[in-house]
Amino acid sequence: MTALLDLPDVRERVHRLSVSDYHRLGELGMISEEVELLRGIIVDKMSKSPLHEFVADQLLELLQRMTPKEFRVRPERPLTVRDSEPEPDISVVRGKPQDWLKAHPATAALVVEISLTSLVLDRSKAEIYAEAGIPEYWLVRADDRLIDVYREPFEGKYLAQVTLSEDDFLHCGSIPEIQFKVAEIFPEK
């Protein structure tokens, strides 16, 4: 069976939503909180496995401990960018909660997605994050015990990408105080 969005003729006829329309639909209760807006398309968020939750908890604890006070570590909170409103598993944003009373942050110093079954989608988010000028994006491939680190956003792409294994040490480029051995976020073997 062919997916409708795989058909170019159908894809051209899809009505995309603006971020403001997406917000209005949410305020009216017409969309679930289990979705996010990506490139003007409402996409279901993936369910979270126990391994996903374990890695998210480990990372959240590490980041909260290491992140300087001028930043906030935000689990699963929206970022409003051009035509999207992704909700990364973790974002680290400069500022304080009062700064976002009227609008979600439009950028972050760091975003993290933890991927088990959503690798293709999470890789495609790199372009969205680069367009938003987010200096660092970590794609944690939990099953493989790897982290793809994307840096140097330029014209909607990341110019630098490196993959770290559990034997490596991660030095955050955008927030130098954040550094840890990759193995720390994964369950013991």
C-alpha positions as CSV (number, residue, x, y, z in Angstrom):
1,M,0.0,0.0,0.0
2,T,1.3,3.5,-0.9
3,A,1.3,6.1,1.8
4,L,-0.5,9.2,0.5
5,L,2.3,11.6,1.4
6,D,4.7,9.5,-0.7
7,L,2.7,10.5,-3.8
8,P,4.1,13.8,-5.2
9,D,0.7,14.8,-6.6
10,V,-1.0,14.4,-3.2
11,R,1.9,16.0,-1.3
12,E,1.5,19.2,-3.4
13,R,-2.2,19.4,-2.3
14,V,-1.6,19.0,1.4
15,H,-2.7,22.0,3.5
16,R,0.1,22.9,5.9
17,L,-0.6,24.7,9.2
18,S,1.2,27.8,10.4
19,V,2.5,27.8,14.0
20,S,-0.3,30.2,15.0
21,D,-3.0,28.0,13.5
22,Y,-1.5,25.1,15.3
23,H,-1.7,27.0,18.6
24,R,-5.3,28.0,17.9
25,L,-6.3,24.4,17.2
26,G,-4.6,23.4,20.5
27,E,-6.5,26.2,22.4
28,L,-9.7,24.9,21.0
29,G,-8.9,21.3,22.1
30,M,-9.0,20.1,18.5
31,I,-5.6,18.4,18.5
32,S,-4.0,16.0,21.0
33,E,-1.1,16.9,23.2
34,E,0.6,13.7,21.7
35,V,1.5,15.5,18.5
36,E,4.1,18.1,17.4
37,L,4.2,20.4,14.4
38,L,7.0,19.7,11.9
39,R,7.3,21.6,8.7
40,G,3.6,22.6,8.9
41,I,2.5,19.0,9.3
42,I,1.0,17.6,12.5
43,V,3.0,14.5,13.4
44,D,2.2,11.9,16.2
45,K,4.9,11.7,18.8
46,M,6.4,8.3,19.3
47,S,5.6,6.3,22.5
48,K,8.4,6.0,24.9
49,S,9.9,2.7,25.8
50,P,11.5,1.9,29.2
51,L,15.0,2.3,27.6
52,H,14.0,5.7,26.2
53,E,12.8,6.8,29.7
54,F,16.0,5.5,31.4
55,V,18.3,7.4,29.0
56,A,16.2,10.5,29.3
57,D,16.3,10.4,33.1
58,Q,20.1,9.8,33.1
59,L,20.7,12.7,30.7
60,L,18.3,15.0,32.5
61,E,20.0,14.4,35.8
62,L,23.5,15.0,34.3
63,L,22.4,18.1,32.5
64,Q,20.7,19.6,35.5
65,R,23.8,19.1,37.6
66,M,26.2,20.5,35.0
67,T,24.3,23.3,33.4
68,P,25.1,26.9,34.5
69,K,22.4,28.9,36.2
70,E,21.7,31.2,33.3
71,F,20.2,28.2,31.4
72,R,17.1,26.0,32.0
73,V,17.0,22.3,31.3
74,R,13.6,21.6,29.8
75,P,12.2,18.1,29.3
76,E,9.8,17.7,26.4
77,R,8.9,21.4,26.1
78,P,8.1,23.1,22.8
79,L,10.4,25.3,20.8
80,T,8.7,27.6,18.3
81,V,10.7,27.9,15.1
82,R,9.7,29.1,11.6
83,D,7.2,26.4,10.4
84,S,7.6,23.9,13.3
85,E,7.0,23.4,17.0
86,P,9.1,20.4,17.9
87,E,9.2,19.1,21.5
88,P,12.7,17.7,21.9
89,D,13.2,15.1,24.6
90,I,15.5,17.7,26.3
91,S,16.4,21.3,25.5
92,V,18.8,23.6,27.3
93,V,17.7,27.2,26.9
94,R,19.2,30.4,28.1
95,G,16.8,32.3,30.3
96,K,14.2,31.8,33.0
97,P,10.6,30.6,32.9
98,Q,9.2,34.2,33.1
99,D,10.9,34.8,29.7
100,W,8.4,32.3,28.1
101,L,5.1,33.5,29.5
102,K,3.9,34.8,26.2
103,A,5.8,32.6,23.7
104,H,7.8,29.4,23.7
105,P,11.6,29.8,23.2
106,A,12.6,30.2,19.5
107,T,16.0,28.6,20.0
108,A,18.2,26.7,22.5
109,A,21.8,26.2,23.3
110,L,21.4,22.4,23.0
111,V,18.6,20.0,22.0
112,V,18.5,16.3,22.5
113,E,16.4,13.6,20.9
114,I,16.5,10.0,22.1
115,S,15.8,7.7,19.3
116,L,14.8,4.0,19.3
117,T,12.1,3.7,16.6
118,S,12.1,7.3,15.4
119,L,15.6,7.5,13.9
120,V,14.5,8.8,10.4
121,L,12.2,11.4,11.9
122,D,14.8,12.5,14.5
123,R,17.5,12.8,11.8
124,S,15.2,15.0,9.8
125,K,14.8,17.3,12.8
126,A,18.5,18.2,12.5
127,E,17.5,20.5,9.6
128,I,14.8,22.2,11.7
129,Y,17.2,22.7,14.6
130,A,19.9,24.0,12.3
131,E,17.5,26.5,10.7
132,A,16.7,27.8,14.2
133,G,20.4,28.4,14.8
134,I,20.7,25.8,17.6
135,P,24.4,25.4,18.0
136,E,24.3,21.8,19.1
137,Y,22.0,18.8,18.5
138,W,22.5,15.4,20.1
139,L,20.8,12.4,18.5
140,V,21.0,9.6,21.1
141,R,20.7,6.2,19.4
142,A,19.9,4.3,22.6
143,D,19.8,0.8,21.1
144,D,23.3,1.3,19.6
145,R,24.7,3.1,22.6
146,L,25.8,6.0,20.4
147,I,25.4,9.8,20.2
148,D,25.4,11.6,16.9
149,V,26.6,15.2,17.8
150,Y,25.7,17.9,15.3
151,R,27.4,21.3,15.4
152,E,28.0,24.5,13.4
153,P,24.5,25.3,12.0
154,F,24.8,27.1,8.6
155,E,22.0,27.8,6.1
156,G,19.7,25.0,7.5
157,K,22.4,22.3,7.8
158,Y,24.9,21.3,10.4
159,L,28.4,21.5,9.0
160,A,30.0,19.2,11.6
161,Q,28.7,15.8,12.7
162,V,30.5,13.2,14.8
163,T,29.3,9.9,16.3
164,L,30.5,9.1,19.8
165,S,30.5,5.6,21.3
166,E,30.0,4.7,25.0
167,D,33.9,4.7,25.3
168,D,34.1,8.4,24.3
169,F,33.9,11.5,26.4
170,L,31.3,14.1,25.3
171,H,32.4,17.8,25.6
172,C,29.5,20.0,24.8
173,G,30.6,22.7,22.4
174,S,27.8,25.2,23.2
175,I,27.9,24.9,27.0
176,P,31.5,23.9,28.0
177,E,30.6,23.1,31.6
178,I,28.7,20.0,30.2
179,Q,31.0,17.1,29.8
180,F,30.7,13.4,30.7
181,K,31.6,9.9,29.5
182,V,28.9,8.7,27.1
183,A,28.5,5.4,28.9
184,E,27.1,7.3,31.9
185,I,23.7,7.7,30.2
186,F,23.2,4.1,29.2
187,P,22.3,1.1,31.4
188,E,25.1,-1.1,32.6
189,K,25.8,-4.1,30.4
